């Protein structure tokens, strides 16, 4: 099958060719005809399988037919994170470059005025995060009264991040007579419940086994003591000369601390998470993409929306509490049919997290212990955690300075 058999618009076909696409992926083969036929769809596909093009190309094709006379907001794409919003916006811009369709982008953490100006420039497509979209609606810079197409990208992540209230408020302002498209890498009961309120007689599209990881990603679990995870992480990257390694932690504090400690190991690392400003997040991501930073340490805010060409390595420094997030994490590698490696570090007391992941995958992951990093069975599970070790080191440093101050005849501060 070719793209010309799915889409007849010459402007879009020219952009597809320029983007280097040769043949449609399975999700594109099934979703594009259904969207062009006017169906609501509920589509499940692994990350990196081309699902953005699966909804962007048919929607742009529908818009381009009447773009000369219609300059109203017709398409709204909702994403859970700023990074994913930026990625989807870039894809729409690339695909629409030979048309007169105007695309706008709106997300939080940056000034709202430039976004409002961009939207006011006859935007027909808006890619937005839910919270910032509501800000624009309340400010009067966005109206959904002429909306025809509503897309929920990574819908499961929106539920995980607690956007239910925002989604309800947005739906109140959107026309009921619209075409709604729901895309998700994982399906669970919450997603099916949401689909009942969003979709009208939807076409269900699943191009792979539900909640499955990409077949091209090799997965392995290394058992290691909690207090040696950082050491093993730096060892793997340094000894194997890995470049561009994406590392996931559960908390913002651990992300910052791990990046700092890895720099001390001689491996340039930067961190990215929700507490950082958008400017800091963009800077860290740029350093990682250009190769000046070998490792990017991230919380799950980065599990959706990061699109790094040829990323080969993902390390789960800590397994996620939500097992489905494991699929999204490792889906950052092995994209577009390429191979990748996903390494997970497992300490005693964390076995239940691995069991939850394996239940979602419906398969066992291979485990092994690297020589020199064997488990110390004399330690209690959770003893000497990564954060505790670094806290103790900081306490010792402060104590040493206090002792030094006393030896010089100065009173320690109280």
N, C-alpha and C positions, 0 to 999 in steps of 0.2 A: 504494500500500500504506500502511496505517496501523499504529501500534503496537498497537492493539487487535486487529489480525489476527494479530499475533505473540505477544502476551502477554495472557492473560485476567485476570490478577490486578488487581483494582481499586485496591489500595493503590499498586502500582507505576505504573499508568497515571495516577493522580492526581499522583504525583511527577514523572512524565515531562512532563505538561502544565505543572506549576508550573515546571519547568526551562526551558520555552520550546521544547521539541522539537515539531516538527510532523509530519514524515515520517521514517521510518527511512532511514539511509544504506545504501549497498550492502553494506558489511561487516556491518551489523546485520541486514539482510534475510536474509543467507545464514548468519551464525553463530548467531543466536538459535534458529532451528528445529533446527539440528544439535545444539546444546548441550542443548536440551530433550528431544531424542530420545535422548540418552545417548551420543553419539559423541565420541571423541577428535577434536580438530581441530588442524590446523596452518594458521594464518591469516596472510596477508600483506596489510598495508594501510598506506598512507602515514599519517604522523602527522597528527592533526587531522581524521581521518575518522570519529571516534566509536567507536573500537574498545574503549574502556573500557566504554561502555554495552553493547557487543556481547556482553561476557561477564558484566558485573555484573548486568544485568537478568534474564537467564535463571537465573543462579545464585540470585539473591535470590528469584525466583519459586519455584524448587524448594525453597528453605529455608522460605519463608513458609507452605507447605502444612502443615508439621509443626512450626512454631516454638513452638506452645503446649506441646508435650511434649518437645521436643528442645533442650537448651541446651549441646550439646557442640561443639567446634571441628570444623566440617565443610568450610570453604573456606579455602584458603591461596593468597594471591596473592604471588608473588615478583617484586620489581623490582630493577634494578641500582643505583639511586641513591635517596638520601633524598628528593630533590625529587619524583621520580616516585612514590615511596611515599606522600608527603603528598597528591599530586594524586589518586591512585587512591582513597585512603582518603576524601577529601572527596567524590568521586563516589559511593562506596558509601553514605556517610552521607546524601547528598542523595536518592538513589534509595530508601533504606530508611526515610525519615523518617516514613512513615505505617504502618510495621510495628513489631513488637516485637523485630526482629533486632538483636543487639549486634555492633558492629564494633570491632576493635582495630587499633592501629598500632604497629609496632616497627622502629626503625632506630638505627644507631649515632651516636655523637657527643653523646648526651644521656644522662641518668641512666636506668638500666634499671629501677629500682624502680617509678616511676609506670606504666611500660608493663606490668610484671608484674601490677600491681593492676588495670589496665584489662582485661588478658587474663583474669584470675581472675574478672571480673564476667560470667561465662557468655558469653564471646565466641564467636560462631558463625562469624565471618569474621575472618581475620587478614591484614593487608597488611604485608609485611615485606621487609627486605633480607636476603640470605642470611647474612651474618656475624652480625648481631644475632639472627636467628632461632636460629642454633646456640648463641649465648650463652644464650638463654632455655631451649632444650632441655637444655643442660648444667646449668642452674640449677634445672631441674625446674618452671619456670613455664609450659612449653608441652609438650603431648604430641600427637603426630600419629596416635595409634592409631585414632581415630575419623574420620580425614580421608576425605572422599568426593570432593572436587574440588580439583585442583591446577592453578594458572594460572601460566604463565611469561610475564610481560609484558616486551616488548623483550628477547627471548631472545638476539638477536644481540649486544646490548650487554653482556649478562652474560658471553658468551664473550670479547668484546674485553677486558673488565676482569678476566679471569682467575678467574672463579667456578667453574671446573669441579670443583675439589676440594670446595668447599662444597656444590655441587649434588649430588655423589655421596653426601656424608654425609647430606644431607637425605633423599635418595631411600631410603637404607637404613632410615630411621625411618618412612617413609610406607608405608601399606598398598599392596600391589600391585594389589588390586582397587579401583581408583579411576578417575575420569574426569579426563583430563589435557588441558589446553588450552594451546597454544603460539602466542603472538602475536609478530609481528616485522615491522618496516618493511622489512627487507632479508632476502633469502634467499641463502645461499651454501652451499658444500659442508659447512662446519662445522655449520651449522644442520641440514642434512639428516641428518648423522651423529648429531647430538644427538637428533633426532626419533626415530631408530630405537631408542634406548635408553629414551625417555620414553613414546612413544605406542603405542597398540594399534590397528592398522588405522585410521589417522586419515583424516578427511575433509580434503582439501586445498582451502583457500579462498583465492583470489587475486582481488581486485576491481579491480586495475589492472595495468598492465605491471610486471613484476618490477623492483624496485630503481629505480622511477621517482620523480621529484620531482613535487610537486603542480602541476597544470596552471595553477593560479591564481597561481603565483609567477613573476614576471618575473626572469630571471637575466641578469646582465651582469658582465663581467670588465674591470677597469681596470688597465692596465699602469702601473707607477710604480716609481721607484727605491726600494730598500729603506729608505733613510734619510729618505724623504719620505712613507712610509705614514701615519704619525701625523698629519702636516700635512694630507694629503688627507682622512683620516678626519674630522678636526675641520672641515675646509672643507665637506665634503658635509653634515654635520649642521647646521653653523651657517648656511651660505648658503641651504640648502633648508629651513631651519627644521624639521628632522625632530624628532619627539618619540618617546620610547621606542624607542631603537635598541639591538638586541642585537648585541654584537660578540664574535667568537670568536677566541681565540689558541690556540697549541699548548701553551704552558707557563704555569705559575702565575706565574713571575717576570715574564713579558711582560704578563700580565693586570694585575698590580698596578702595574707601571711605566706601562703605557698609560693606566690610569685616572688615575694621578697626573698625568701630563703633559697629559691632556685637561682636567683641572681647571684647569691653568695657562692653557690656551687659552680658558677661560671657559665650558667645557661641563662641568656637574656629572656626574661618572661614578663608579661604584662597581664593585668587582670581586667575583667569586665563583669559588671553586675548592675542591678537596678538602682543602687545608691549613687552610682557615678553619674556625673552630668553627661548630657548627650555629646558634648564636645570631647570629654575624656574618653567616652566609649568609642567615638569615631576615630580618635587618635590611636587608641590601643589596637583597634581593628586594622587601621591602616598600617601600623608598624608590623603587625602579624602578616598581613597580606603581602607586603613588600619584602618581607624576610629579615628586617632589622631585629625583630623579636622571634625567637625560635619556638616559644611556647605561649599560648594564650590560655589563661586559667579563667574559667567561666562558671557561673551558676546556671541554672536551667533557663534563665531568661535568654540565654544565647543558644539554647538547643533548637529553637525555631528561628529561621531567618538568616542564619549565617550561610553564605554560599561562597566557599573558598575553592577556587579552581585547583584540582589535583590534590586536595587534602587526603593524606594517606593514613594518618594516625590519630586515634582518639583514645584517651586514657580516662577511665572512671576512677579518679582518686578516691572517691566515695560513691558507692552505689546509691541511686535515688530512692527516696521514700515512696514515690509513686512509680510503680514498676513500669508502667507504659512509657515513662520518660526515658527509660533506657533505650527504647527503640528510636526515639527522636535524637538522643545523644549520638548514638553510633551511626545514625543516618546522615551525619555531617560528612562521613567518608563513604567510599564506595558509590559515589553519585554517577548518574548517567552511564551505568554499566562498567565503571572502573572498579579496580580492586581497592580494598582498604583493610586496616587492622584495628580492632577494638580491644584494648587491654583493660581489664577491671582488677583493682586491687582489693583483696578480701582479707579482713582480719578476724580473729576469733570474736564471737559475739555478733557478727554481721551476717551469719549464715542465713538468717530469716529474710534478709533483703535479697540475697541471691535466689532463694527458693521462690520468692514472689516473681522475680524476673523470669525464671525458668518456667513458672506456671503460665505466664503471659506468652512466652515463646513456644510453650508446649515442647520443650526439648531441654536436655541437660547441656551445660556448657563445660568444656574441658578445663580441668584444674591442674595446676602444677606448681611446684616450689622451685625457684631458681637457686642454684648452688650459692651459698654465702648468705642467703636470705631465708634460711629455714626458720620455722616458727619456734619461739622459745616457750615451751610448754610450762615453764616455771612461772611465767607471768599470768596474771589474771586477765580475762577478757576486758578490754577497755582501759587497762592500766597503761600509764605513760602515753596518753594520746598525743597527737601531733600538736594540738593547740596547748595542752598542758605543758608539754616539754618546752615550748617556746615561751610560755608564761613563766616557767621556772627559771629559764635562762635569763629573762628580763629581770626577775626578782634578784637573782644572784648578782647581776651587773649593778643593780641599784645598791645592793648590800655592800659590794666591793667599793663603790664610790663613797658610800657613807663611812666605811672603815678608813678609807684613804683620807677623807676630810678630817676624821678624828686624829689620825696620826700627824697631821700638820697643825694640830693645836686649835682646830676650828670645831665649834659645836655643830653636831648634826642638826639638820632642819627637823622641826617637829610638825 
